[in-house]
Amino acid sequence: MIELKQLTIQTEEFILDAIDLTVADGDIYLLLCRNEQCSGLLADIIAGFQPLKEGDILIDQRSVIGLTQRPVTIVNRLENPADFEPDLKLGDILELNCRIGGLNRKRVLEILLLFNLFDVNLKNKIRSCSVLDFKAFYVSLLLAQEHSNIVINDFIRGEEKAFELKFNRVLKQLKKESKSILYLTNDIFYAYRIADRVSFLKNGHIVPAEPIVSKDFEELDPNEIYKKYLS
């Protein structure tokens, strides 16, 4: 469970005013916001990369204040696979993460299968991988962590539909495993496809007062929602 309690953030560009939000176990909760910087900063604060000045964050009912390592997986967009050493094999990266980072190799392979990637694909070097295969590998390493709580910052925006469908398949599997998933994005149409609950950040506040559940959200017109909550 992820809980934001009276979280207040103020920068030159925006303000979040006493945000309260709860992502339950087995819940895919989409928080939509037009401002990408706002979403990115919120993810960084939950991860502990930026200081928390007002309010609190609880992970499984435990405050993260004072924790040097937070029990939450953060998935940010991967902009440029070329930043990695091109002659490394995917399998070498996997083994290194298992040995040093404590990842469960079997768990990584289970997630890779949902992307239709197999043991043979791990023999490929980064330079010979497609961008989408490398992104699938990258996100599989992250999601194989043992944390029960996940924050995703707009990971699949602009990706091919086939990749999105595979990624959605992974999220639905994590939901079955009772993971708490907070997804930050400005893509209202993606909310229709994956969300259990939806809220919006508007003028520094979360609206509406209670999140919209998926069955009700599906009946709403996206243009009207955009005008009401994101304009």
C-alpha positions in Angstrom: 0.0 0.0 0.0 1.2 3.5 -0.9 -0.1 6.5 1.0 0.6 10.1 0.5 -0.4 12.2 3.6 -0.8 16.0 3.3 2.0 16.1 0.8 2.8 19.7 -0.1 5.3 20.7 -2.9 6.0 24.1 -4.1 8.3 25.1 -7.0 8.5 28.1 -9.4 6.3 26.2 -11.9 3.6 24.5 -9.7 2.3 23.8 -6.3 0.7 20.6 -4.8 -1.4 21.5 -1.8 -1.8 18.9 1.0 -2.2 15.9 -1.3 -3.8 12.8 0.1 -3.9 9.6 -1.9 -4.0 5.8 -1.2 -3.0 3.0 -3.5 -4.4 -0.2 -2.2 -2.9 -3.7 -2.6 -3.8 -5.1 -6.0 -4.7 -1.6 -7.3 -3.6 0.1 -10.5 -4.2 3.8 -9.7 -3.6 6.4 -12.4 -2.9 9.9 -11.4 -3.2 12.2 -14.4 -1.5 15.6 -14.6 -0.8 17.9 -17.5 2.6 19.0 -16.1 5.3 16.4 -16.7 7.7 18.1 -14.3 5.1 17.8 -11.6 4.7 14.0 -12.2 8.5 13.6 -12.3 9.1 15.5 -9.1 6.4 13.5 -7.3 8.0 10.2 -8.4 11.4 11.5 -7.2 10.0 12.5 -3.8 8.4 9.1 -3.3 11.7 7.5 -4.3 13.7 9.7 -2.0 15.7 11.4 -4.7 14.2 14.8 -3.7 13.6 16.0 -0.1 10.1 15.7 1.5 9.5 19.0 3.1 5.8 18.8 4.2 3.6 15.8 4.7 4.4 12.1 4.8 4.7 9.1 2.6 3.7 5.7 4.0 4.7 2.4 2.4 2.8 -0.6 3.8 1.7 1.7 6.7 5.3 2.7 7.6 6.6 6.2 7.2 9.6 6.5 4.8 10.9 9.6 6.6 14.4 8.8 7.7 14.8 5.7 5.6 17.9 5.6 3.5 16.4 2.9 1.2 12.7 3.0 0.4 10.7 -0.3 -0.2 9.3 0.9 -3.5 10.2 0.3 -7.1 10.4 3.4 -9.3 10.1 3.0 -13.1 11.0 6.1 -15.1 11.1 6.5 -18.8 14.2 5.1 -20.5 15.1 7.7 -23.0 18.3 6.4 -24.6 19.6 2.8 -24.5 22.8 4.0 -26.1 23.8 5.3 -22.7 24.6 1.7 -21.8 27.8 -0.1 -22.9 26.8 -1.4 -26.4 29.0 -4.5 -26.3 27.5 -5.8 -23.1 25.2 -8.9 -23.5 21.8 -8.7 -21.8 22.7 -12.0 -20.0 25.8 -10.4 -18.5 23.7 -7.4 -17.2 21.2 -9.9 -15.8 23.8 -12.0 -14.0 25.4 -8.8 -12.6 22.1 -7.6 -11.2 21.4 -11.0 -9.7 24.8 -11.3 -8.1 25.2 -7.7 -6.8 21.6 -6.5 -6.6 20.1 -9.7 -5.3 17.6 -10.1 -8.1 15.9 -13.5 -8.6 16.9 -14.7 -12.1 13.8 -16.9 -12.4 11.6 -13.9 -11.6 13.2 -11.8 -14.3 12.8 -14.5 -16.8 9.1 -14.8 -15.9 8.5 -11.2 -16.6 10.6 -11.3 -19.8 8.3 -14.1 -21.1 5.4 -11.7 -20.8 7.3 -9.5 -23.3 7.9 -12.6 -25.5 11.6 -12.6 -24.7 13.4 -15.8 -23.9 16.8 -17.2 -22.8 18.1 -17.0 -26.3 17.5 -13.2 -26.4 19.9 -12.8 -23.4 22.8 -13.7 -25.7 22.2 -10.5 -27.7 24.5 -7.5 -27.2 22.9 -4.1 -26.5 24.1 -2.9 -29.9 22.1 -5.6 -31.6 18.9 -5.3 -29.6 15.9 -3.4 -30.8 15.0 -0.4 -28.7 11.8 -2.0 -27.6 13.5 -5.3 -26.6 16.0 -3.4 -24.5 13.2 -1.4 -22.8 11.4 -4.7 -22.1 14.6 -6.0 -20.5 15.2 -2.8 -18.6 11.7 -2.7 -17.1 11.8 -6.4 -16.3 14.9 -5.9 -14.1 13.1 -3.2 -12.2 9.8 -5.0 -11.8 11.5 -8.2 -10.7 12.5 -6.5 -7.5 10.8 -7.9 -4.4 9.0 -4.7 -3.5 5.2 -4.8 -3.2 4.8 -1.2 -4.2 5.5 0.3 -7.6 5.5 3.9 -9.0 5.6 4.2 -12.8 6.3 7.6 -14.3 4.7 7.6 -17.8 6.8 4.7 -19.1 5.0 3.7 -22.3 4.0 7.1 -23.7 4.6 7.2 -27.4 5.5 3.5 -27.7 4.2 1.1 -30.3 0.8 -0.5 -29.5 2.3 -4.0 -29.4 4.7 -3.0 -26.8 2.0 -1.3 -24.7 -0.1 -4.4 -24.8 2.8 -6.6 -23.5 3.5 -4.0 -20.8 -0.2 -4.0 -19.8 0.0 -7.8 -19.5 2.8 -7.4 -17.1 0.9 -4.8 -15.0 -2.1 -7.1 -14.8 0.1 -10.0 -13.6 1.5 -7.7 -10.9 -2.0 -6.7 -9.9 -2.9 -10.4 -9.5 0.1 -10.6 -7.2 -1.4 -7.9 -5.0 1.2 -5.2 -5.9 0.2 -1.6 -5.4 0.8 0.4 -8.6 0.7 4.2 -8.8 1.0 5.2 -12.5 1.7 8.9 -13.2 0.8 10.2 -16.7 -1.0 12.8 -18.7 -2.4 10.2 -21.1 -6.2 10.1 -20.4 -6.7 7.4 -23.0 -4.3 5.0 -21.3 -6.4 5.4 -18.1 -9.3 3.8 -20.0 -7.2 0.7 -20.8 -5.5 -0.1 -17.6 -6.7 1.8 -14.5 -8.7 0.4 -11.6 -9.1 4.0 -10.2 -8.3 7.4 -11.7 -7.7 10.8 -10.1 -6.4 14.1 -11.5 -4.0 16.8 -10.3 -5.5 20.2 -11.0 -4.5 23.6 -9.6 -2.5 21.8 -6.9 -5.3 19.5 -5.7 -6.4 16.0 -6.4 -9.8 15.9 -8.0 -12.5 14.6 -7.6 -12.6 14.1 -3.9 -12.8 10.4 -4.4 -11.0 8.6 -7.2 -13.2 7.4 -10.1 -13.5 3.6 -10.3 -12.9 2.0 -13.7 -16.5 0.9 -14.4 -17.7 4.5 -13.9 -14.7 6.0 -15.7 -15.4 3.9 -18.8 -18.8 5.6 -19.2 -17.4 9.1 -19.2 -16.5 11.0 -22.4 -12.8 11.7 -22.6 -13.3 15.2 -24.1 -15.5 16.2 -21.2 -13.1 14.7 -18.7 -10.2 16.6 -20.2 -12.2 19.9 -20.2 -13.2 19.4 -16.5 -10.0 18.1 -15.0 -7.0 18.7 -17.3 -7.7 22.0 -19.1 
